[in-house]
Amino acid sequence: MINVITELSKYVILTLMIVYTFHCFYMVWRQDEEEKRELLHQQLTMIFFIDFTAFLVIYLKSMDFRVILFYIEMMIFFAAIQILYRIIYQNASLLLLNNMCMLLSVGFIMLCRLSLPSATKQLLIVAAGSAVSLVIPVMIRKMKFLKDLTWAYAGIGIVLLAAVLVLASTSYGAKLSLMGIQPSEVIKITFVFFMASLLCTKVDFRKVVLATIVAVIHVGILVLSRDLGSAVIFFVTYLVLIYVATRNPSYLFLGLGGGCVGSVIAYHLFGHVRQRVSAWKDPMAVYQNEGYQIVQSLFAIGTGGWFGMGLCQGSPEKIPVVKNDFIFSAICEELGGIFIENLQDKPGFHEGVEIPHPSVHKGSEHRRLLQADRNQHILGGDDSQRDGDKPVLAVALLYGRNVHQNQGVFILHLYTGPLLLIQRRPQMVRINLIGICDVNDF
């Protein structure tokens, strides 16, 4: 009987996900606010039934009562976040909020299926991140002195990165964390605040040079720590904010050229970079060594097919470090390719993306640069496993490489919280699914 329920559940979950995705697209083109509110309520109902069905299967397969307790705690969290955002930020994008809860649901389902302690830890960090995200928009708007702490942000970032370089132990060829915490995730915020504070007033060549020096120090320490993924993120963030602040495409092209040269140098300097390139080019040829993880991931995706094996019916644990690097493949194996495509292709993610226009007045330049960085992280992704998928809002929260350490979700909430505050103002111009607008405040 349990096997029958498991087999049927995957079709129930898939059907609900397809209908949910259809609602997302439908709401983009519909203008009737009353109809939108009804569809948003229906989406919440679908999220509830997806979670209920999935956790019922996990419980029946494991017969672990802790699964039920986790499910109750998770539903309390979702109810709280939905209520609080509606009370505190009445102009928040509820479609984006629903999508965030949907992605969190899928992440919790897969983590609970793979490792209940990891899922429990994840829920605690998500709750903390959500609490912080509720106050971040108010802090940015009210605490004007934040833009004056330019060199404090730079100093904090450099000191913490240097501490990791000197004190951290090597894990998988890189120095990443101290006492189970990965400081580079927090430093991403201090680095963005430094760039925004430095460039929020008149930008001249001197400021560009100063920003470049600080960025080089950050990236250099990360390279010495062999945290090359984070180094790329800091470099791209630097390029995006320099371009937004100066609107000079020559800086962008020079940066891209420098990045290409740096990639070649890294390839010849670091053996594990050469191993990853070799595995990327032809993983089957190096299946027994560096290509093993990728090949196992591809096997899992192929095994799942269009409809998946069903929750707890696959073998995602055969993928090395599956919770951290290849959660995408675990979802594909057990929930199927159709499910994962519907999971990523949601226009509601872009409803919250606002591309700052040069005409935004200088008084809001600091917030405009912070906003530009949030957009870059959402459209371009974060320190995440791609595995051929499109970068969407889910990356840090669902596909993050450090799911077991949880910082990815925490950082995503800090970015997502302000993003939910979409003010429907006359000066906004929206083109297709990506917003292009002038915003004077969050």
ABEGO torsion letter per residue (X at the ends): XAAAAAAAAAAAAAAAAAAAAAAAAAAAABABAAAAAAAAAAAAAAAAAAAAAAAAAAAAAAGBAAAAAAAAAAAAAAAAAAAAAAAABAABBAAAAAAAAAAAAAAAAAAAAABAAAAAAAAAAAAAAAAAAAAAAAAAAABAAAAAAAAAAAAAAAAAAAAAAAABBBBGGBBABBGGBBAAAAAAAAAAAAAAAAAABBBBAAAAAAAAAAAAAAAAAAAAAGBAAAAAAAAAAAAAAAAAAAGBAAAAAAAAAAAAAAAAAAAAABAAAAAAAAAAABAAAAAABAAAAAAAAAAAAAAAEAAEAEBGABBAAABBGAAAAAAAAAAAAAAEAAAAAAAABBAAAAAABBBBBAABBAAAAAAAAAAAAAAAAAAAEBBBBAGGBBBBAAAAAAABAAAAAGAAAAAAAAAAAAAABBBBBAABBBBEABBBBBBABX
